[in-house]
Amino acid sequence: MTAASGGRRTRPYAGTGGRTQAPDATLSIDTQITAHTRHEGRLLSEQHQHVLELASEPRAVSELAGLLQLPVGVITVLVADLQQHRLVTTQAPVDMTRNDNVTHRLMERVHAALQAQYEEETRGTGAN
């Protein structure tokens, strides 16, 4: 949320016109969102712009909500708007309940990625 004039914060649902639910019921908190095109010349709200910037790499709806400090309902409405304008693509999460989807190699890749991210973050704080 951003501070409006006078130091007041805007309400989360102001950017969605008060809408609290996306018309596309397939969006869930673990749906992956990716911005696939630039939004040159399009009139979008500040919240829409932030979602597009953050979704330049695939991110889950819940991750976007956390990064923008907005309710998941707001993010799903914003993503649905961006879908309508063909500015983002969505991908349902992989069904990890099947045993053949989780392999030892997958777990090694996840571990390596988390370790690299941790090292990168701690390098910036000098806490190594």
N, C-alpha and C positions, 0 to 999 in steps of 0.2 A: 504494500500500500504506500502511496505517496502522500506527503503532507500538502494540503491545499493552502491557499492564502490564509494567513492568520495562524499558521502552525497546526491547524486541525487536520486530522487524517481523513481521507475519503473512505467511505464505507465499501466493504469488499464487493458488494453486489451492484455498486454504482456503474461499474464498467460493463455489466451485463444487462443493463436496463431493468434490473430487478428480477431477471430470470434466475431461477435456482436449479433447474434441471435441463440438461441437454436433450434435444429432441432425438438424438441418436442413443438409444439405450445400450448399444454395444460398447460404449466407452466405460472402462472400469479403472480402478486405481492403478492397475498394473499394465494398462495399455501403453505401448510405446509410441511416442509422438516424434516425428521428424519433420522439420521444415525443409521443403524441397525446392523452394524458389524464393527469390527476393521479392519483397513487397513494394517495389518502386511505384510511387505515385498513388498507392492505395490509401484511402482514408481509414485508418485503424485507430482504436483507442490505445492509450499508453500501455494498458494491460496486455492487449493483443500483441503489441510490439515486443514487450518483454518476453512473452511466451515464445514468439518466433526467434528471438535472439538466443534464448536458452535451448530451444529445440534444434539449433544448428547441428547438434549431435543428438542421437536418439536418447530420449528421456521418458521415464514413466510419468503418468499423470500425477501420481503421489509425489514424485521427486520435484516436479514443477511446482506443485502446491507448497512443498516445503521451502524451496528456494525463493519463491515469491511471497511467502507467508500469507497465502490466501487459502480459503476453504477449498476442498476438492470439488465441491459443487460449482464453484466459480470457475475453476480451471476447466472442468468438463464443458461448461457452456462456452468458454472462450475457444477451446479446441474445436468444438462443433462449429462455431462461427468460421474459424480458419479453414476447416474442412470444406465448408460450403463455398468458400472463395478459392478452393483448391491450392491453398498455401502450405498445407501439411499433409502428411500421410500418417496413417495409424496402422499398428500391427498388434494383433492380439498376442498375449504372452504364450510361450510354448507350454504345453501341458506337461508339467514336471511330475505328475503323479504316476506316469508310466515308468517303470524301472529302467527300461532301455534308453530313456532320454538322459539319465544321469550316469555318465561314465567317469572313470578314474581320470581320464585326460581332461574332461570338462572341469572337474574339481581342481586339477592342477592349474589350468588356465585361470580360473576364478581366483585361486590363491595368489598366483603370480601378479595378476592385475591389482588385487587389493594391496599386496605388499608394495608394488610400485607406486600406487596412489598414496599410501601411507608415507613412504620415503619422500615423495615429492612434497607432500604437505608439511612434513617435519623439517625438511630442508629450509623451507620459507620461514619457519619460526625459530630456527637455530636450536631446536630441541632434540638433537640426535645423540 
